[in-house]
């Protein structure tokens, strides 16, 4: 079985922190947790309420669901408005696109037919490919398209959709912020710089962005990047890897499938080899 062989493995996951710590321990690693983000509902849900009303009114031709959390939230808002039944019926008449298995599961639970599902690794590129692949059935040019957003706007996706002639409405549900207690992130920055971390596991790009943000507030952005260049960095997928590269660094490993369990398994199998390659064996 693959094993970290006692290496110290830092992870920045928040929602599934306990599960990830257990996995790392199962594969012989010493888990070091530093939750890096929290999902904060917007102060006003006006956009969400308008979206529900507009779907029922037939104002869209296509809805793109990017996250399961967002899809579930909008269904809950429809229920609060006593409009869930009509909302689901109206959605069922549209071209529904989902980014991956989580929003797909929510749509299936609600009984909403899904027109196109993005393939792995479930990035915005696969969303576009899925839509383009259905062009014989549905023309995106001129179509009224609603995009459920997550954390921050995905400018690449929106620009590509606009370039194809879509009329886009964004539907923000929540935003990503730093956790209320940033102490563990401060400790993580110091531990990486001191060489006390062997492997950094990243399950989203925003985790890495928040780690850098905290380091910058500590006046340690430069030392962190220098230390990370000597540390094994394992990324869950292409979007996460892009964020790492934006900082001028390169992930040492990208999971073959964007699943947390696969990331841990593959990192455990290669951690020692990658450390030696970086001169830390």
C-alpha positions as CSV (number, residue, x, y, z in Angstrom):
1,X,0.0,0.0,0.0
2,X,1.2,3.6,-0.8
3,X,2.5,5.4,2.3
4,X,3.7,8.8,3.3
5,X,6.1,7.0,5.7
6,X,5.5,9.6,8.5
7,X,5.9,12.7,6.4
8,X,4.2,15.9,7.6
9,X,1.3,16.6,5.2
10,X,-0.3,20.1,5.3
11,X,-3.9,20.4,4.0
12,X,-6.0,23.5,3.7
13,X,-9.4,21.9,3.2
14,X,-12.2,23.3,5.4
15,X,-15.5,21.5,4.8
16,X,-14.1,18.0,4.7
17,X,-11.1,18.6,7.0
18,X,-11.8,15.6,9.3
19,X,-12.2,13.2,6.4
20,X,-9.0,14.4,4.8
21,X,-7.0,14.1,8.1
22,X,-8.2,10.5,8.5
23,X,-7.2,9.6,4.9
24,X,-3.7,11.1,5.3
25,X,-3.3,9.2,8.6
26,X,-4.5,6.0,6.9
27,X,-1.7,6.4,4.4
28,X,1.0,6.9,7.0
29,X,1.2,10.7,7.0
30,X,1.1,13.1,9.9
31,X,-1.8,15.4,9.0
32,X,-1.5,19.1,9.6
33,X,-4.7,21.0,9.2
34,X,-5.1,24.7,8.4
35,X,-8.6,25.4,7.2
36,X,-8.3,28.2,4.6
37,X,-11.8,29.4,3.7
38,X,-15.4,29.6,4.6
39,X,-18.5,30.0,2.3
40,X,-20.4,33.1,3.4
41,X,-24.0,33.6,2.1
42,X,-24.5,37.0,0.5
43,X,-26.1,39.6,2.7
44,X,-28.8,40.0,0.2
45,X,-30.3,37.1,-1.8
46,X,-32.1,39.5,-4.2
47,X,-30.3,38.1,-7.3
48,X,-31.3,34.5,-6.2
49,X,-34.9,35.5,-5.7
50,X,-35.0,37.3,-9.1
51,X,-33.4,34.2,-10.7
52,X,-36.1,31.9,-9.3
53,X,-38.8,34.2,-10.5
54,X,-37.2,34.5,-13.9
55,X,-36.8,30.8,-14.4
56,X,-40.5,30.3,-13.6
57,X,-41.4,33.1,-16.0
58,X,-39.4,31.4,-18.8
59,X,-36.7,34.1,-19.1
60,X,-33.9,31.6,-19.8
61,X,-33.0,29.0,-22.3
62,X,-30.2,27.4,-20.4
63,X,-29.0,27.2,-16.8
64,X,-25.5,26.2,-15.9
65,X,-25.0,24.8,-12.4
66,X,-21.4,25.0,-11.2
67,X,-21.7,23.6,-7.7
68,X,-23.9,21.3,-5.7
69,X,-24.0,23.8,-2.8
70,X,-25.2,26.6,-5.1
71,X,-27.9,24.4,-6.7
72,X,-29.2,23.2,-3.3
73,X,-29.2,26.8,-2.0
74,X,-31.4,28.0,-4.9
75,X,-33.8,25.1,-4.5
76,X,-34.1,26.0,-0.8
77,X,-34.7,29.7,-1.7
78,X,-37.5,28.6,-4.1
79,X,-39.0,26.5,-1.3
80,X,-38.9,29.5,1.1
81,X,-40.8,31.4,-1.6
82,X,-43.3,28.5,-1.8
83,X,-42.3,28.2,-5.5
84,X,-40.1,25.1,-5.5
85,X,-42.6,22.9,-7.4
86,X,-43.0,25.6,-10.2
87,X,-39.3,26.3,-10.1
88,X,-38.4,22.6,-10.7
89,X,-41.0,22.3,-13.4
90,X,-39.6,25.3,-15.2
91,X,-36.0,24.1,-14.9
92,X,-37.1,20.8,-16.4
93,X,-38.2,22.6,-19.5
94,X,-34.7,24.2,-20.0
95,X,-31.3,23.0,-21.2
96,X,-29.6,22.2,-17.8
97,X,-25.8,21.9,-17.7
98,X,-23.9,20.7,-14.7
99,X,-20.2,21.1,-14.0
100,X,-19.7,17.8,-12.2
101,X,-21.2,15.0,-10.0
102,X,-22.3,17.2,-7.1
103,X,-24.7,19.5,-9.0
104,X,-25.7,16.5,-11.0
105,X,-26.7,14.7,-7.8
106,X,-28.8,17.7,-6.7
107,X,-30.6,17.9,-10.0
108,X,-31.4,14.1,-9.9
109,X,-32.7,14.4,-6.4
110,X,-35.0,17.2,-7.6
111,X,-36.1,15.2,-10.6
112,X,-34.7,17.8,-13.1
113,X,-33.4,16.3,-16.4
114,X,-29.8,17.3,-17.1
115,X,-29.0,18.0,-20.8
116,X,-25.2,18.1,-20.6
117,X,-22.7,17.1,-17.9
118,X,-19.1,18.3,-18.0
119,X,-16.5,15.5,-18.1
120,X,-13.6,15.2,-15.6
121,X,-11.7,17.1,-14.5
122,X,-14.9,19.3,-14.4
123,X,-13.3,22.7,-15.1
124,X,-14.9,25.5,-17.0
125,X,-13.2,24.1,-20.1
126,X,-15.2,20.9,-19.8
127,X,-18.4,22.9,-19.3
128,X,-17.8,24.7,-22.6
129,X,-16.9,21.4,-24.4
130,X,-20.1,19.8,-23.1
131,X,-22.2,22.7,-24.4
132,X,-20.3,22.8,-27.7
133,X,-20.8,19.0,-28.0
134,X,-24.6,19.6,-28.0
135,X,-24.5,22.3,-30.7
136,X,-26.6,20.2,-33.1
137,X,-29.4,20.3,-30.5
138,X,-29.0,23.7,-29.0
139,X,-27.4,26.9,-30.4
140,X,-25.7,28.9,-27.7
141,X,-25.6,32.0,-29.9
142,X,-28.4,34.3,-28.8
143,X,-29.5,32.0,-26.0
144,X,-30.4,33.4,-22.6
145,X,-28.0,31.6,-20.2
146,X,-27.9,31.8,-16.4
147,X,-24.7,30.8,-14.7
148,X,-24.8,29.9,-11.0
149,X,-21.6,31.3,-9.6
150,X,-19.4,30.1,-6.7
151,X,-17.1,32.1,-4.5
152,X,-15.9,34.4,-7.3
153,X,-16.9,34.9,-10.9
154,X,-15.3,32.7,-13.4
155,X,-14.2,35.3,-15.9
156,X,-12.8,32.7,-18.4
157,X,-16.2,30.9,-18.6
158,X,-18.2,34.0,-18.9
159,X,-15.9,35.5,-21.6
160,X,-16.1,32.3,-23.6
161,X,-19.9,32.1,-23.4
162,X,-20.1,35.8,-24.4
163,X,-17.8,35.1,-27.3
164,X,-20.2,32.4,-28.5
165,X,-23.0,35.0,-28.5
166,X,-24.8,34.0,-25.3
167,X,-26.8,36.5,-23.3
168,X,-25.5,35.9,-19.8
169,X,-27.0,36.4,-16.4
170,X,-24.8,35.5,-13.4
171,X,-26.4,34.2,-10.2
172,X,-24.1,34.7,-7.1
173,X,-25.1,32.7,-4.1
174,X,-22.1,33.0,-1.7
175,X,-18.6,34.3,-1.5
176,X,-15.4,32.8,-0.2
177,X,-13.6,34.5,2.7
178,X,-10.8,33.6,5.0
179,X,-11.8,31.6,8.1
180,X,-12.7,33.6,11.2
181,X,-9.7,32.1,12.9
182,X,-6.6,32.5,10.7
183,X,-4.2,31.3,13.4
184,X,-3.8,27.9,11.8
185,X,-2.9,29.5,8.5
186,X,-0.3,31.7,10.2
187,X,1.2,28.6,11.7
188,X,1.1,26.9,8.3
189,X,3.0,29.7,6.7
190,X,5.7,29.7,9.4
191,X,5.9,25.9,9.3
192,X,6.4,25.8,5.5
193,X,9.1,28.5,5.7
194,X,10.8,26.6,8.6
195,X,10.9,23.5,6.5
196,X,8.6,21.6,8.9
197,X,6.1,20.6,6.1
198,X,7.0,17.9,3.6
199,X,3.9,17.9,1.5
200,X,1.1,20.4,0.8
201,X,-2.2,18.9,-0.4
202,X,-4.5,21.4,-2.2
203,X,-8.1,20.5,-3.0
204,X,-8.9,23.9,-4.6
205,X,-7.2,26.9,-6.1
206,X,-8.7,29.4,-3.6
207,X,-7.0,27.6,-0.8
208,X,-3.6,28.4,-2.3
209,X,-4.7,32.0,-3.0
210,X,-5.7,32.4,0.7
211,X,-2.5,30.9,1.9
212,X,-0.6,33.5,-0.1
213,X,-2.9,36.3,1.1
214,X,-2.2,35.4,4.7
215,X,1.5,35.2,4.1
216,X,1.4,38.7,2.5
217,X,-0.3,40.2,5.5
218,X,2.5,38.6,7.6
219,X,5.1,40.2,5.4
220,X,6.3,36.7,4.4
221,X,5.0,36.3,0.9
222,X,8.5,36.0,-0.6
223,X,9.9,33.5,1.9
224,X,6.7,31.4,1.5
225,X,7.2,31.1,-2.2
226,X,10.8,30.3,-1.8
227,X,10.0,27.6,0.8
228,X,7.2,26.2,-1.4
229,X,9.6,25.7,-4.2
230,X,11.4,23.2,-2.0
231,X,8.2,21.5,-0.8
232,X,6.1,18.9,-2.5
233,X,2.9,20.4,-3.8
234,X,0.1,18.1,-4.8
235,X,-2.9,19.5,-6.7
236,X,-6.3,18.0,-7.1
237,X,-6.8,19.2,-10.7
238,X,-6.1,21.7,-13.5
239,X,-8.0,24.7,-12.0
240,X,-6.0,24.3,-8.8
241,X,-2.8,23.8,-10.7
242,X,-3.5,27.1,-12.6
243,X,-3.6,29.0,-9.4
244,X,-0.3,27.5,-8.3
245,X,1.3,28.5,-11.6
246,X,0.0,32.0,-11.3
247,X,2.3,32.3,-8.3
248,X,5.3,31.3,-10.4
249,X,5.4,27.7,-8.9
250,X,4.7,24.3,-10.4
251,X,2.7,21.5,-8.8
252,X,4.8,18.4,-8.4
253,X,1.8,16.2,-8.8
254,X,-1.7,16.6,-10.2
255,X,-4.3,13.9,-9.3
256,X,-5.2,11.7,-12.3
257,X,-8.9,12.2,-11.3
258,X,-10.2,15.2,-9.3
259,X,-11.1,13.2,-6.3
260,X,-9.8,13.7,-2.8
261,X,-9.1,10.0,-2.2
262,X,-7.2,9.7,-5.4
263,X,-5.1,12.8,-4.6
264,X,-4.1,11.4,-1.2
265,X,-3.4,7.9,-2.7
266,X,-1.2,9.2,-5.5
267,X,0.6,11.7,-3.3
268,X,1.4,9.0,-0.8
269,X,2.8,6.8,-3.5
270,X,5.1,9.5,-4.9
271,X,5.9,11.8,-2.0
272,X,9.3,10.3,-1.1
273,X,10.4,10.2,-4.7
274,X,9.3,13.9,-5.2
275,X,11.1,15.0,-2.0
276,X,14.3,13.4,-3.2
277,X,13.9,15.2,-6.6
278,X,13.7,18.4,-4.6
279,X,16.8,17.6,-2.6
280,X,14.9,16.9,0.6
281,X,15.1,13.1,0.7
